[in-house]
Amino acid sequence: MALFDENVTITPAPRRRLTRGQLIGVWALAIAMVILLVLTFLPTAYVIQRPGPVYNTLGTAANADGENVPLISVDGAQTYETAGALDLLTVQVVGNRERTPSWFELATAWFDPTKAVLPIDAVFPADQTTEQRNEESSAMMVDSQKEATAAALKQLGYDVQTRIAVHSFTKDSAAEGALQAGDVILQLDGTPITSGDQLRGLVQEAGGAPVELLIERGGEQLTVTVQPKQTEVQGETLWLLGITLLSDYDFPIDVTIQLNNVGGPSAGMMFALGIIDTLTPGELNGGQKVAGTGTISADGTVGPIGGIRQKLWGAVGAGADWFLAPESNCDEVVGHVPAGLRVFAVQKLEDSITVLDTIREGGDLDALPTCTAG
C-alpha cells in the first residue's frame, strides 16, 4: 500500500485576502495601539484626586516612631470612654510636577466616580515648590488642631485666651524687618488684639497712617511701628501689613492630637467633636459610625474644604452611615452622594452636635438641614 504518490503535485489553497474593510480595521487598531503607547509616556498637565486614609478621632494613630497612640489625648481634665467612630476623611493626590499621571491613568480616573481629574496648577501652584507646599500644609494642620481645641473647649465652657501670631510675610511686605515669624501681636495703637479680622480692620481704619504694635518676642514685650502699604485686592484698595497670621491660644488643659503625614485644615471640625466626646460622659455619637469634614475656627464656624466628593466615597469605604458636610460645600455634594450614606449640612459646631444628639436619641433626622440643590 502506497502512502503517497511522488508523481502527484499538491497545489496549496490560495491565501485568503483581507477585504478593504478588514484592512482598514487592522490599520486603525495598529495606529490606536501606537497612539496609546505614545500617550502613556507623554507628560500631562493634570493630577488625580482619590479617597485617602480615614482616621477615627476616637481611636488611635501611629506616632513618629510607628507606635499606636490615642489620636486625641487630654491631660488636666476628666476623660470618658467613647464608642463608635467620628471619622475624619482625607484625599490623596496622584502625581506632582515631577511625575504627572499618564493619559491612560487620567482616562480611567475620568470614568471613576471616586476620583477627580484636576489641573496641576490647582493643586501645585507654579510658583511653589513641593517642599513649600508640604510645609504650608503642615502649618495649616497645626493651626487647625489649635482652632479645633479652642472651639471644643469654648463649647464646653472653658475660658480660652487668644493670641495672634505672625506666621509669614507676603512679597514686598510692609512689616518685614519690623516683625519676625512667631511674634505675638498684643495690641495695635493701644487696642488689644483678639483676632486676625480685628487686626486687619484696625489697619484699614488707620487709613494708611503708621501703626504701633505691641508684640511679644522671646518672652519679652516690644513696641514696633509699621507703615502699611496700599494694595489692590480683587479690585478693592486695602492697607496691608503684608503678614499672614496664625491664632495661638492659652488653653486651661492640655490637649494633644497625634496625626502624622496628614496636612491641611479640613479635619478641624472632626477634631473638635472628638475632643468634646472625650471630655464628656456618654457617647456623643450614640456609638454609631459618623464621618465628616470641614475646617473650624475658634468661634465654632465650620468652613469649606476641597475634595468633598472623594471624602464621601472614603466615608462609605470606612463603613459610615452618616456624614457631616460644611453647608458651604453643598453645591458639590448634591447629586454625588453614594448610596447608603446620609449627609447633613452644618454651618457651626453646634449644628454638628445637634446632628449627633439626634442620631444618639433616635430623633427626627428628617428635620435636620441637608444639602439640596441651590
C-alpha positions, 0 to 999 in steps of 0.5 A: 500500500502506497502512502503517497504518490511522488508523481502527484503535485499538491497545489496549496489553497490560495491565501485568503485576502483581507477585504478593504474593510478588514484592512482598514480595521487592522490599520486603525487598531495598529495606529490606536495601539501606537497612539496609546503607547505614545500617550502613556509616556507623554507628560500631562498637565493634570493630577488625580484626586482619590479617597485617602486614609480615614482616621477615627478621632476616637481611636488611635494613630501611629506616632513618629516612631510607628507606635499606636497612640490615642489620636486625641489625648487630654491631660488636666481634665476628666476623660470618658470612654467613647464608642463608635467612630467620628471619622475624619476623611482625607484625599490623596493626590496622584502625581506632582510636577515631577511625575504627572499621571499618564493619559491612560491613568487620567482616562480611567480616573475620568470614568471613576466616580471616586476620583477627580481629574484636576489641573496641576496648577490647582493643586501645585501652584507654579510658583511653589515648590513641593517642599513649600507646599508640604510645609504650608500644609503642615502649618495649616494642620497645626493651626487647625488642631489649635482652632479645633481645641479652642472651639471644643473647649469654648463649647464646653465652657472653658475660658480660652485666651487668644493670641495672634501670631505672625506666621509669614510675610507676603512679597514686598511686605510692609512689616518685614524687618519690623516683625519676625515669624512667631511674634505675638501681636498684643495690641495695635495703637493701644487696642488689644488684639483678639483676632486676625479680622480685628487686626486687619480692620484696625489697619484699614481704619488707620487709613494708611497712617503708621501703626504701633504694635505691641508684640511679644518676642522671646518672652519679652514685650516690644513696641514696633511701628509699621507703615502699611502699604496700599494694595489692590485686592480683587479690585478693592484698595486695602492697607496691608501689613503684608503678614499672614497670621496664625491664632495661638491660644492659652488653653486651661488643659492640655490637649494633644492630637497625634496625626502624622503625614496628614496636612491641611485644615479640613479635619478641624471640625472632626477634631473638635467633636472628638475632643468634646466626646472625650471630655464628656460622659456618654457617647456623643455619637450614640456609638454609631459610625459618623464621618465628616469634614470641614475646617473650624475656627475658634468661634465654632464656624465650620468652613469649606474644604476641597475634595468633598466628593472623594471624602464621601466615597472614603466615608462609605469605604470606612463603613459610615452611615452618616456624614457631616458636610460644611453647608458651604460645600453643598453645591458639590455634594448634591447629586454625588452622594453614594448610596447608603450614606446620609449627609447633613449640612452644618454651618457651626459646631453646634449644628454638628452636635445637634446632628449627633444628639439626634442620631444618639436619641433616635430623633427626627433626622428628617428635620435636620438641614441637608444639602439640596440643590441651590 
